[in-house]
Amino acid sequence: MPVVLRVFALALIPFKSSIADLRKAKAAKPAVVLSGDGQELTVCSRANREWVPLADISRHVVNALLSAEDARFYQHRGIDLRRDASWATRSEQGMCSF
């Protein structure tokens, strides 16, 4: 069974974000920070962002981001076969969309 999951994960690679997609994101519309009640607190546009090397970002900030996005990142190192298999099953059952 693990071989099937590995093949499935490899088949998903072409559908992951490309470097070109990530570069396009730099030109995307500004991020808007909202309070819990929906009030706009600030707008973060490219003009008020400062790009810094990853080495200059606190390890705690990186870990917090990874934890918020994928709590098991350090267990699977980027390819979460369990999550991919779950997504495939739910998709097959019509429980999620692309």
FIMILO-430419 format. One record per residue (C-alpha): residue number from 1; residue in one letter; x, y, z. Coordinates in nm, 2 decimals. Example, Ala and Ser with C-alpha at 12.3 -4.5 7.8 and 13.67 -1.06 7.14 Angstrom:
2
   num   residu        u        v        w
     1        a     1.23    -0.45     0.78
     2        s     1.37    -0.11     0.71
end
This chain:
98
   num   residu        u        v        w
     1        m     0.00     0.00     0.00
     2        p     0.28     0.25     0.07
     3        v     0.40     0.22    -0.29
     4        v     0.06     0.31    -0.42
     5        l     0.05     0.62    -0.20
     6        r     0.40     0.72    -0.31
     7        v     0.30     0.69    -0.68
     8        f    -0.02     0.89    -0.60
     9        a     0.19     1.16    -0.43
    10        l     0.43     1.18    -0.73
    11        a     0.14     1.21    -0.96
    12        l     0.03     1.52    -0.77
    13        i     0.36     1.70    -0.82
    14        p     0.26     1.87    -1.15
    15        f    -0.05     2.02    -0.98
    16        k     0.16     2.19    -0.71
    17        s     0.24     2.57    -0.73
    18        s     0.52     2.65    -0.97
    19        i     0.79     2.91    -0.92
    20        a     0.60     3.13    -1.18
    21        d     0.29     3.11    -0.97
    22        l     0.48     3.22    -0.66
    23        r     0.63     3.51    -0.85
    24        k     0.28     3.61    -0.97
    25        a     0.18     3.62    -0.61
    26        k     0.42     3.91    -0.54
    27        a     0.21     4.12    -0.78
    28        a    -0.12     4.01    -0.63
    29        k    -0.36     4.25    -0.46
    30        p    -0.27     4.37    -0.12
    31        a    -0.35     4.17     0.19
    32        v    -0.62     4.32     0.42
    33        v    -0.60     4.26     0.79
    34        l    -0.94     4.25     0.96
    35        s    -1.05     4.25     1.32
    36        g    -1.27     3.98     1.46
    37        d    -1.58     4.19     1.39
    38        g    -1.48     4.25     1.03
    39        q    -1.33     4.60     1.06
    40        e    -1.03     4.68     0.84
    41        l    -0.72     4.72     1.06
    42        t    -0.46     4.77     0.79
    43        v    -0.37     4.70     0.43
    44        c    -0.04     4.54     0.35
    45        s     0.06     4.62    -0.01
    46        r     0.38     4.56    -0.19
    47        a     0.48     4.92    -0.12
    48        n     0.49     4.86     0.26
    49        r     0.64     4.52     0.26
    50        e     1.01     4.46     0.30
    51        w     1.14     4.13     0.15
    52        v     1.41     3.98     0.37
    53        p     1.62     3.66     0.34
    54        l     1.47     3.36     0.52
    55        a     1.78     3.35     0.74
    56        d     1.68     3.69     0.88
    57        i     1.34     3.57     0.99
    58        s     1.32     3.43     1.35
    59        r     1.29     3.06     1.36
    60        h     0.99     3.10     1.59
    61        v     0.81     3.29     1.32
    62        v     0.89     3.02     1.06
    63        n     0.77     2.75     1.30
    64        a     0.45     2.94     1.38
    65        l     0.37     2.97     1.01
    66        l     0.44     2.60     0.95
    67        s     0.23     2.51     1.25
    68        a    -0.06     2.72     1.14
    69        e    -0.05     2.58     0.78
    70        d     0.05     2.22     0.85
    71        a     0.10     2.10     1.21
    72        r     0.26     1.77     1.09
    73        f     0.51     1.93     0.84
    74        y     0.81     1.81     1.03
    75        q     0.68     1.45     1.03
    76        h     0.63     1.43     0.65
    77        r     0.87     1.70     0.52
    78        g     0.64     1.85     0.26
    79        i     0.46     1.55     0.11
    80        d     0.18     1.45     0.33
    81        l     0.07     1.11     0.20
    82        r    -0.20     1.08     0.47
    83        r    -0.36     1.41     0.38
    84        d    -0.33     1.34     0.00
    85        a    -0.50     1.00     0.05
    86        s    -0.77     1.16     0.26
    87        w    -0.82     1.43     0.00
    88        a    -0.84     1.16    -0.28
    89        t    -1.09     0.96    -0.09
    90        r    -1.31     1.26     0.00
    91        s    -1.29     1.39    -0.36
    92        e    -1.39     1.05    -0.49
    93        q    -1.69     1.05    -0.26
    94        g    -1.78     1.40    -0.38
    95        m    -1.71     1.56    -0.04
    96        c    -1.47     1.82    -0.16
    97        s    -1.40     2.01    -0.48
    98        f    -1.09     2.11    -0.67
end
